[in-house]
Amino acid sequence: MEKVFGLMLLLFFASCSTTKTNPNNSKTSAELFESKVDPAKFLEKGDSEMGEEKIIILFTKFVLMAGRKNILKVSYDSKTDQWNGNYQIHKSSMEGMEQKEEVSEWKNLTPKSGWTELINRISANKIHSLKDSKDLVYDENIADGNSYRIQLKVNDKFRSYSYSNPMYYAGENPTLEDFKNMTNLIKIFEEELIETIDKESNN
């Protein structure tokens, strides 16, 4: 009896030590993101300049008055089964009559809540299907402020859309869900990743 009990314990601990789990569920979240792609809303060929990864999300924040552009890149590499985050800061300035641009090195970022949570949240806010703001009917009355662009590449499909001051227009146009969802996407990226970028770019 003792031998049987000992054998059962040995098998139990062996199974625990050999079971591997992926705490970020990278493949599962990537499959979820890919499943949300509506071919009717994507171009058939992706932008090769974005990169070679299976899934790429570029989130660009344009701070017009400061002459600054912050680029966040979120990508999924199917070869390594990993999500990755990187950011780059572009600063423009005038020296006499000449405009100069300072570009930082790409640096790594990891979302505070983990990759699965980030991908689930942005997918729930329709990152795949938002219209470009130029396709919405509204009264545009702000010339400055911040503008945002989202570019998506999923396999060989690509789409891009831009918004200027979406937080303000979301309040002015409560019936336009695209402004609301874009505002939510900005808040999610800021909460999870962009706070680090803004701190550095303001230095």
MIKOL-913745 format. One record per residue: residue number from 1; x negated, y negated, z of N, C-alpha, C in turn. Coordinates in steps of 0.05 Angstrom, whole numbers. Each point is the difference from the previous one (the first is absolute). Example, Ala and Ser with C-alpha at 12.3 -4.5 7.8 and 13.67 -1.06 7.14 Angstrom:
(1 (-264 114 156) (18 -24 0) (-18 -24 0))
(2 (7 -21 -14) (-16 -24 1) (15 -22 14))
***
This chain:
(1 (-17 24 0) (17 -24 0) (-17 -25 0))
(2 (-22 1 17) (-17 -23 1) (-14 -5 -26))
(3 (-7 22 -14) (-14 -3 -26) (19 -12 -21))
(4 (26 8 1) (19 -11 -19) (4 -30 5))
(5 (3 -7 26) (3 -28 7) (-24 -17 -8))
(6 (-24 12 4) (-24 -14 -7) (-2 -4 -30))
(7 (8 20 -15) (0 -2 -30) (19 -22 -9))
(8 (23 -1 13) (20 -21 -8) (-11 -28 5))
(9 (-13 -3 23) (-12 -26 6) (-21 -8 -21))
(10 (-17 20 -7) (-21 -4 -19) (11 -9 -27))
(11 (22 13 -9) (12 -6 -25) (13 -28 1))
(12 (12 -7 23) (12 -27 3) (-20 -22 -3))
(13 (-23 2 15) (-20 -21 -1) (-14 -1 -28))
(14 (-2 23 -13) (-12 1 -26) (17 -15 -20))
(15 (27 4 2) (18 -14 -18) (-1 -30 4))
(16 (-2 -8 26) (-1 -29 6) (-25 -13 -11))
(17 (-22 14 1) (-26 -11 -9) (-2 -1 -30))
(18 (14 17 -14) (-2 1 -29) (21 -17 -14))
(19 (21 -8 14) (21 -16 -12) (-9 -29 -4))
(20 (1 -10 -24) (-9 -27 -5) (24 -17 -7))
(21 (0 -24 10) (22 -19 -6) (-12 -26 -10))
(22 (15 -14 -16) (-8 -26 -10) (16 -21 15))
(23 (-11 -14 20) (16 -18 16) (12 -22 -16))
(24 (-11 -7 -23) (11 -22 -17) (19 11 -22))
(25 (1 26 -3) (17 11 -21) (-3 -14 -27))
(26 (-25 -3 -8) (-7 -16 -24) (15 10 -25))
(27 (-2 26 -4) (13 11 -24) (30 -3 0))
(28 (12 4 23) (29 -3 3) (9 -28 -6))
(29 (-14 -20 12) (7 -28 -4) (-6 -9 -29))
(30 (-20 11 -12) (-6 -6 -28) (22 11 -18))
(31 (9 24 6) (22 12 -16) (26 -16 3))
(32 (5 -10 25) (23 -17 4) (-2 -25 -16))
(33 (-23 -13 1) (-4 -25 -15) (4 5 -30))
(34 (-11 21 -10) (2 7 -29) (29 6 -8))
(35 (15 13 18) (27 7 -6) (19 -24 -4))
(36 (-8 -23 11) (16 -24 -2) (-3 -15 -26))
(37 (-18 9 -17) (-5 -14 -25) (23 5 -19))
(38 (12 -22 -10) (21 0 -20) (-13 -6 -27))
(39 (-3 19 -18) (-14 -5 -25) (11 -24 -16))
(40 (26 -6 4) (12 -23 -14) (-11 -26 9))
(41 (-11 -1 24) (-11 -25 12) (-30 -2 -2))
(42 (-13 21 -11) (-29 0 -2) (-8 1 -29))
(43 (-23 -13 -6) (-12 3 -27) (-12 27 -2))
(44 (-2 11 -24) (-9 27 -4) (-30 3 5))
(45 (-15 -22 -4) (-29 2 4) (-8 -19 23))
(46 (-16 10 18) (-9 -16 22) (-23 -18 -8))
(47 (-7 -18 18) (-22 -19 -4) (-26 14 9))
(48 (-16 8 -19) (-25 15 6) (-19 -16 17))
(49 (2 -27 0) (-19 -16 16) (6 2 30))
(50 (24 10 7) (7 2 28) (-16 22 14))
(51 (-8 21 -15) (-15 21 12) (9 27 -11))
(52 (-14 21 9) (6 27 -10) (17 17 19))
(53 (6 -10 24) (15 16 19) (28 6 -10))
(54 (12 21 11) (26 8 -8) (22 -21 5))
(55 (-2 -12 24) (19 -21 8) (-17 -25 9))
(56 (8 -23 -10) (-14 -25 8) (22 -21 4))
(57 (-3 -14 23) (17 -23 6) (-18 -24 5))
(58 (3 -21 -17) (-15 -25 4) (19 -21 10))
(59 (-6 -11 23) (16 -22 12) (-17 -24 1))
(60 (7 -21 -15) (-16 -24 -1) (15 -24 12))
(61 (-13 -14 18) (12 -24 12) (-16 -24 -10))
(62 (15 -19 -12) (-13 -24 -11) (7 -23 19))
(63 (-20 -11 13) (4 -23 18) (-8 -25 -17))
(64 (19 -12 -12) (-6 -20 -21) (-15 -24 10))
(65 (9 -12 23) (-12 -24 10) (-29 4 9))
(66 (-7 25 8) (-27 6 10) (-17 11 -22))
(67 (11 4 -24) (-16 11 -22) (-10 28 6))
(68 (17 16 13) (-9 26 9) (18 23 -10))
(69 (-12 22 -5) (15 24 -9) (-10 24 15))
(70 (18 13 14) (-7 24 15) (12 24 -14))
(71 (-16 20 -6) (8 24 -14) (-1 24 18))
(72 (22 14 4) (1 24 15) (5 23 -20))
(73 (-17 21 2) (3 24 -17) (6 24 18))
(74 (22 13 -5) (7 25 13) (1 22 -22))
(75 (-14 22 4) (-2 20 -21) (0 28 12))
(76 (10 19 -16) (0 28 7) (-17 15 -20))
(77 (-20 14 11) (-18 16 -17) (8 30 3))
(78 (11 11 -21) (10 28 1) (-23 20 3))
(79 (-24 -8 -8) (-23 18 2) (-8 5 29))
(80 (1 -21 16) (-7 2 28) (25 1 18))
(81 (23 -3 -11) (26 0 15) (-2 -20 22))
(82 (-7 -25 -7) (-3 -21 19) (11 -27 -10))
(83 (13 -15 18) (7 -27 -6) (-24 -18 9))
(84 (-4 -21 -14) (-22 -19 7) (10 -29 -2))
(85 (-11 -17 16) (7 -28 -1) (-25 -17 -2))
(86 (1 -20 -18) (-23 -18 -4) (10 -29 -4))
(87 (-16 -19 6) (8 -28 -6) (-23 -16 -9))
(88 (7 -21 -15) (-20 -19 -11) (11 -28 2))
(89 (-17 -19 5) (8 -28 3) (-13 -17 -22))
(90 (16 -16 -14) (-10 -19 -20) (5 -28 10))
(91 (-21 -17 0) (3 -28 8) (-10 -17 -23))
(92 (17 -20 -7) (-7 -19 -22) (-6 -27 13))
(93 (-20 -14 -12) (-7 -27 9) (-10 -16 -24))
(94 (1 -26 3) (-10 -18 -21) (-27 -12 9))
(95 (-19 2 -18) (-26 -14 4) (-3 -19 -23))
(96 (6 -25 6) (0 -20 -22) (24 6 -18))
(97 (-6 5 -25) (21 6 -20) (1 30 -6))
(98 (-16 15 15) (-1 29 -5) (14 16 22))
(99 (17 19 -8) (14 17 19) (-17 26 4))
(100 (-4 6 26) (-15 24 6) (17 19 17))
(101 (-5 26 -4) (15 20 15) (-19 18 15))
(102 (5 3 26) (-15 18 17) (16 25 5))
(103 (-11 23 -6) (14 26 2) (-14 18 20))
(104 (15 9 20) (-12 17 20) (-4 29 -9))
(105 (-15 15 14) (-2 29 -5) (27 13 8))
(106 (5 24 -12) (24 15 8) (-6 12 28))
(107 (19 -3 18) (-3 11 27) (24 19 6))
(108 (-5 19 18) (20 20 6) (21 -10 21))
(109 (24 11 -3) (22 -6 18) (16 25 6))
(110 (10 3 24) (17 23 7) (25 -12 13))
(111 (24 9 -8) (25 -11 12) (2 8 29))
(112 (11 -19 16) (2 5 29) (18 24 6))
(113 (21 4 -15) (19 22 6) (-7 26 -15))
(114 (-21 0 -16) (-7 23 -16) (12 -1 -28))
(115 (-12 15 -18) (8 -1 -28) (28 9 -6))
(116 (8 22 14) (27 10 -5) (21 -20 7))
(117 (-3 -13 23) (20 -21 8) (0 -23 -19))
(118 (-23 -9 -9) (-2 -22 -19) (14 7 -26))
(119 (-6 23 -11) (12 8 -26) (30 3 3))
(120 (9 12 22) (29 3 4) (14 -27 2))
(121 (-12 -20 13) (12 -26 4) (2 -16 -26))
(122 (-22 0 -16) (1 -15 -25) (18 14 -20))
(123 (2 26 1) (18 14 -18) (29 -6 6))
(124 (6 -2 26) (28 -6 9) (8 -28 -8))
(125 (-20 -18 -4) (6 -28 -8) (-3 -4 -31))
(126 (3 22 -14) (3 -1 -30) (-24 -12 -14))
(127 (-24 6 9) (-24 -10 -13) (-2 8 -29))
(128 (12 23 -6) (-1 11 -28) (18 -15 -19))
(129 (22 -13 10) (21 -8 -19) (7 -30 2))
(130 (-14 -16 15) (7 -29 2) (-3 -13 -27))
(131 (18 -19 -6) (-2 -15 -24) (-21 -22 3))
(132 (-11 -10 -22) (-17 -23 1) (18 -24 6))
(133 (-10 -20 15) (16 -23 8) (10 -15 -24))
(134 (-14 0 -22) (9 -14 -24) (26 12 -12))
(135 (6 25 8) (24 13 -9) (24 -4 19))
(136 (-4 -16 21) (21 -6 19) (11 -28 -6))
(137 (26 -3 6) (13 -26 -4) (1 -14 27))
(138 (-15 -22 3) (0 -15 25) (-12 -28 -6))
(139 (4 -18 19) (-10 -28 -3) (-28 -1 12))
(140 (-20 -2 -18) (-28 -1 8) (-8 -30 5))
(141 (-6 -6 26) (-5 -29 6) (-25 -4 17))
(142 (-18 19 1) (-25 -3 15) (-23 5 -20))
(143 (-18 -20 -1) (-22 2 -19) (-26 11 11))
(144 (-3 0 27) (-25 10 12) (7 22 19))
(145 (-18 5 20) (5 22 18) (-16 25 -8))
(146 (10 23 8) (-13 25 -6) (15 16 -21))
(147 (-15 13 -18) (11 18 -20) (-11 28 5))
(148 (15 20 -9) (-8 28 4) (5 16 -26))
(149 (-18 19 -4) (3 17 -23) (-4 29 9))
(150 (17 18 -9) (-3 29 5) (-4 14 -27))
(151 (-20 16 -2) (-6 17 -23) (0 29 9))
(152 (14 17 -15) (1 28 6) (-10 17 -23))
(153 (-16 20 6) (-8 20 -20) (5 27 12))
(154 (16 16 -13) (6 27 8) (-5 19 -24))
(155 (-21 15 2) (-10 16 -23) (-5 -18 -23))
(156 (15 2 -22) (-5 -17 -23) (22 -21 -4))
(157 (15 -5 22) (21 -20 -2) (-7 -24 17))
(158 (10 -24 -8) (-9 -25 12) (23 -20 0))
(159 (1 -16 21) (18 -23 0) (-11 -22 19))
(160 (9 -25 -5) (-10 -23 15) (22 -20 3))
(161 (1 -14 23) (20 -21 4) (-12 -20 20))
(162 (10 -25 -2) (-11 -22 16) (23 -17 12))
(163 (-6 -11 24) (19 -18 14) (-15 -23 12))
(164 (13 -24 -1) (-10 -24 12) (18 -7 24))
(165 (-12 -3 23) (15 -7 25) (25 17 4))
(166 (-3 26 -1) (24 18 3) (14 -2 27))
(167 (-15 -7 21) (13 -2 27) (20 -22 0))
(168 (-7 -23 -12) (18 -23 -2) (24 7 -17))
(169 (-4 11 -23) (22 6 -18) (18 22 9))
(170 (-11 18 17) (17 21 12) (21 -13 18))
(171 (-8 -21 15) (19 -14 17) (20 -16 -16))
(172 (-9 -12 -23) (17 -17 -16) (19 17 -18))
(173 (-8 25 -5) (16 17 -18) (5 28 13))
(174 (16 1 21) (4 25 15) (12 22 -16))
(175 (13 -6 -22) (12 21 -16) (-20 13 -20))
(176 (-24 -12 -2) (-20 12 -18) (-18 19 16))
(177 (6 26 -2) (-14 20 16) (-30 1 -7))
(178 (-8 -8 -24) (-28 2 -8) (-17 -19 17))
(179 (10 -24 6) (-15 -18 17) (-3 12 28))
(180 (21 12 10) (0 12 27) (-21 23 1))
(181 (1 17 -20) (-18 23 0) (-29 -9 -4))
(182 (-5 -20 -16) (-27 -11 -4) (-10 -11 26))
(183 (17 -15 14) (-8 -11 26) (-7 22 20))
(184 (16 22 0) (-6 22 17) (-27 13 -7))
(185 (-5 3 -26) (-25 12 -9) (-24 -17 10))
(186 (2 -26 -3) (-21 -18 9) (-5 3 30))
(187 (22 1 16) (-2 4 29) (-14 26 7))
(188 (8 21 -15) (-12 27 6) (-30 -1 -6))
(189 (-8 -10 -23) (-28 -2 -7) (-15 -17 20))
(190 (12 -22 9) (-13 -18 19) (-3 14 27))
(191 (21 14 9) (-1 14 26) (-21 22 0))
(192 (-1 15 -22) (-17 23 -1) (-29 -5 -9))
(193 (-3 -20 -18) (-27 -3 -12) (-10 -28 -3))
(194 (18 -19 -8) (-10 -26 -10) (-10 -18 22))
(195 (9 5 25) (-9 -17 22) (-31 -2 1))
(196 (-13 23 -6) (-29 0 0) (-11 -17 -22))
(197 (13 1 -24) (-9 -16 -23) (2 -29 6))
(198 (23 -8 10) (5 -29 5) (-19 -11 20))
(199 (-7 15 21) (-19 -9 20) (-27 -6 -13))
(200 (-9 18 -17) (-26 -4 -13) (0 -22 -20))
(201 (22 -2 -16) (1 -19 -22) (2 -29 11))
(202 (10 -3 24) (2 -27 12) (-26 -10 12))
(203 (-20 18 2) (-25 -8 11) (-17 -16 -19))
***
